[in-house]
Amino acid sequence: MRIDRHIWDVRISRDGRTLLVRTPRRALLVDPSRLPDEASAVRCAATGEDAFLAPDGRLFAVWVSEPFRETSRLGRVHFLRAADCAHVSTAAALVSTPRAAAFSPDDSTLMIVGSEGRGSTLYGFRVADGAVTAGPLSFGQVEADGVAFSHDGARLAVVNGDGHTRVYRAPDLAPLTTYDFNRPGHQVSGRAVAFAPDGRVFTALIPYGRGAMASWGALEVARDGEALVSLGQSLGMPSDVWFSLDGRFVGTHRGQYPTQQT
């Protein structure tokens, strides 16, 4: 399959039957079993600067922005059926740029961490009608780079650039636990978070700070609040990090690594 434009991101449903391919201005829903025949493989396409796929592959969401005031963009989230791109609902407008998002296991809610200035804010939207059901929850001047639901939908984890992973009760966002992975002389920045089926929280972090330039390109994984385990020093500055849906693997553009060694 050839796409004559840049590909920014690719996501796959849990059953492997749906691919979400994100380009700068479009989201393509692809049936991998029909590749390389692009004409039959692409189920539908939707316009948007960002897109998110539900784990079961039945729904996806696209974020569309338009200029708002002088320095901001007004964004709306459109929920669509993956089978035919039929419109389900449109969420409330936000002056925010998505950094990460997660559908609840039952597809009823989408949680979005949005970047607002130098900080981040978390919102929850009901898929059925686009209403705001949670938040806004502000993280102040700290950026957030990952959000994930537990497999039973009861908890939500958010990883922040200050080296903290915060766990909340869903859907009311009552705080449950905060893990701080910074150590004296060893500062880290959070990049991704995931729940394993048994409920453990895995966090991917990158070392940074004074005297730590040799650590750039390293990737570390922590399980719950336990000590960090390094997965390597030659990952080439992994700015994009993700977990498999079951939390068993963490991946970067250099490959995937089992979290079991943690």
C-alpha positions, 0 to 999 in steps of 0.5 A, spaced: 500 500 500 502 506 497 500 513 501 503 519 497 504 523 503 507 523 510 505 518 515 505 520 522 502 514 526 499 507 525 495 504 530 492 497 530 486 494 534 486 489 539 484 483 534 489 485 528 483 487 523 483 494 523 489 499 522 488 507 523 493 510 519 494 518 520 497 523 515 498 530 516 491 531 514 487 525 514 485 518 518 485 512 514 481 506 516 485 500 513 483 492 513 490 489 513 487 482 510 486 486 504 493 489 503 496 491 498 490 492 494 489 499 497 482 500 493 479 495 497 483 495 504 481 502 505 474 502 509 474 510 510 477 516 510 476 522 515 479 529 515 483 531 521 490 533 524 489 527 529 486 521 530 485 515 536 482 508 535 478 504 540 482 498 542 476 493 539 477 497 532 469 499 532 470 506 533 475 512 532 475 519 533 478 525 529 481 532 532 479 538 527 482 545 529 481 552 526 484 558 528 481 561 534 484 568 537 491 570 535 495 564 538 490 559 539 486 553 535 479 551 537 479 544 536 473 539 536 473 531 536 468 527 532 466 520 533 466 516 527 464 508 526 470 505 523 466 500 519 463 506 514 466 513 517 458 514 519 458 520 524 456 518 532 457 525 535 461 531 536 465 533 542 465 540 545 470 545 543 477 546 546 482 551 546 487 545 546 492 540 542 491 533 544 497 530 546 495 523 548 488 519 548 485 513 550 478 510 549 475 506 555 474 499 554 467 499 553 468 505 548 463 509 552 468 514 554 474 518 550 479 521 555 484 526 552 490 530 555 490 536 551 496 541 551 494 548 553 500 553 553 506 550 557 501 545 561 496 540 560 489 538 561 485 532 562 478 532 559 473 526 558 468 525 553 462 521 552 462 518 545 454 517 545 453 525 545 460 528 545 458 531 552 464 533 557 463 527 563 470 528 566 475 534 568 478 539 566 483 536 570 489 541 570 497 539 571 499 546 571 505 547 567 507 540 567 506 536 560 503 530 560 505 525 554 500 518 555 494 516 558 491 509 559 485 506 562 486 499 566 483 493 563 476 493 567 475 501 566 476 502 573 482 506 573 486 511 569 493 513 569 497 519 566 504 520 565 507 527 566 514 530 563 516 531 570 517 523 572 510 522 575 505 517 573 498 519 577 493 514 577 485 516 578 479 513 579 475 513 573 470 516 571 470 522 577 478 523 576 479 522 584 486 521 585 488 514 588 496 513 587 502 518 585 509 514 583 515 519 583 520 516 579 526 521 580 532 519 584 537 524 587 542 525 581 537 521 576 531 525 573 527 522 568 521 524 563 515 520 562 513 518 555 508 513 555 504 509 560 500 502 560 496 497 564 497 490 564 492 485 564 493 484 572 492 491 574 500 493 574 502 500 571 508 500 566 511 507 565 516 508 560 521 514 562 527 517 559 533 520 563 535 527 562 538 533 566 545 535 568 551 531 566 546 526 563 547 527 556 550 520 555 543 517 557 539 520 552 537 515 547 536 510 554 529 508 555 527 505 562 521 502 564 518 502 571 512 497 574 508 500 579 512 504 584 518 499 583 525 501 581 527 503 574 530 498 569 534 500 563 532 497 556 538 500 553 542 506 551 542 506 544 535 507 542 536 514 538 532 519 542 526 515 543 521 521 543 515 517 541 514 511 546 508 506 546 506 500 549 502 494 547 495 493 549 496 488 554 502 492 557 507 486 555 511 490 550 514 497 550 516 500 543 520 505 540 522 507 532 528 502 534 524 496 536 520 493 541 522 490 548 519 486 553 517 489 559 517 482 563 524 483 565 522 488 570 
